[in-house]
Amino acid sequence: MLRDKLHLLDHITPDFPPTFLWHGGQDESVPPENSLLLAVQLRRNRVSFEYHLFETGVHGISTCTQEVETPEKNCRAWVKLCKRWLNRRFAYTP
């Protein structure tokens, strides 16, 4: 079945790219457990990653701002966290 062939967890290898993950705890479309399973697979394969699970936040809230009609103050922190992670990954100092 095509869905089985495309299952992301089966494609995590030590060559997988560094990954930043975040998930809203109120997501009913994609269970937060999916991100946890991905984080476990990344760790098992020694892939560099950072993972944040927020208590609140539903599916598809983007940058969590009024501009994108998804204001979610708690989850909005992911943007700054990701920026810091990217800066560390690329040794960038603004």
C-alpha positions as CSV (number, residue, x, y, z in Angstrom):
1,M,0.0,0.0,0.0
2,L,1.3,3.5,-0.9
3,R,0.6,4.9,2.6
4,D,2.9,2.3,4.1
5,K,5.7,3.1,1.7
6,L,5.4,6.8,2.6
7,H,5.4,6.4,6.4
8,L,8.0,8.9,7.5
9,L,9.2,6.9,10.5
10,D,10.4,4.1,8.2
11,H,12.6,6.6,6.4
12,I,14.6,8.0,9.3
13,T,18.3,7.2,8.9
14,P,21.4,8.7,10.4
15,D,21.6,10.8,7.1
16,F,18.2,12.5,7.8
17,P,18.5,16.3,8.0
18,P,18.5,18.1,11.3
19,T,14.9,18.7,12.3
20,F,13.0,21.3,14.4
21,L,9.6,20.0,15.6
22,W,6.8,21.7,17.5
23,H,3.3,20.6,18.2
24,G,0.2,22.0,19.8
25,G,-1.3,19.8,22.5
26,Q,-4.9,20.4,21.4
27,D,-4.3,19.2,17.8
28,E,-7.1,16.9,17.0
29,S,-6.1,16.4,13.3
30,V,-2.6,15.0,13.9
31,P,-2.1,13.6,17.4
32,P,0.9,15.1,19.3
33,E,2.0,11.5,19.8
34,N,3.0,11.5,16.1
35,S,5.6,14.1,16.8
36,L,6.8,12.3,19.9
37,L,7.3,9.1,17.8
38,L,9.3,11.1,15.2
39,A,11.5,12.6,17.9
40,V,12.2,9.1,19.3
41,Q,13.1,7.8,15.8
42,L,15.4,10.9,15.3
43,R,17.1,10.2,18.6
44,R,17.6,6.5,17.9
45,N,19.3,7.4,14.6
46,R,21.4,10.2,16.3
47,V,19.8,12.9,14.1
48,S,20.2,16.4,15.5
49,F,16.7,17.7,16.4
50,E,14.8,20.0,18.8
51,Y,11.3,19.3,19.9
52,H,8.7,21.4,21.7
53,L,5.2,20.2,22.7
54,F,3.0,23.1,23.8
55,E,0.1,22.5,26.2
56,T,-2.3,24.5,24.0
57,G,-2.6,24.9,20.2
58,V,-4.7,23.3,17.5
59,H,-3.7,22.1,14.1
60,G,-2.5,24.5,11.4
61,I,-1.9,27.6,13.5
62,S,1.1,28.7,11.5
63,T,3.0,31.6,13.1
64,C,0.2,31.9,15.7
65,T,-0.5,35.6,15.1
66,Q,-3.5,37.7,14.3
67,E,-2.1,38.4,10.8
68,V,-2.7,34.7,9.9
69,E,-5.9,34.6,11.9
70,T,-4.5,32.0,14.4
71,P,-3.5,34.0,17.5
72,E,-2.1,31.5,20.0
73,K,0.2,33.3,22.4
74,N,1.6,30.2,24.1
75,C,2.6,28.4,20.8
76,R,3.9,31.6,19.3
77,A,7.2,30.9,21.1
78,W,8.0,28.3,18.5
79,V,9.1,31.1,16.0
80,K,11.8,32.4,18.4
81,L,12.8,28.9,19.5
82,C,13.2,27.9,15.8
83,K,15.2,31.1,15.0
84,R,17.6,30.3,17.9
85,W,17.9,26.7,16.8
86,L,18.7,27.8,13.2
87,N,21.2,30.4,14.3
88,R,23.0,27.7,16.3
89,R,22.9,25.2,13.4
90,F,24.5,27.7,11.0
91,A,26.7,29.5,13.6
92,Y,24.9,32.8,12.8
93,T,25.1,35.7,15.2
94,P,22.8,38.6,14.2
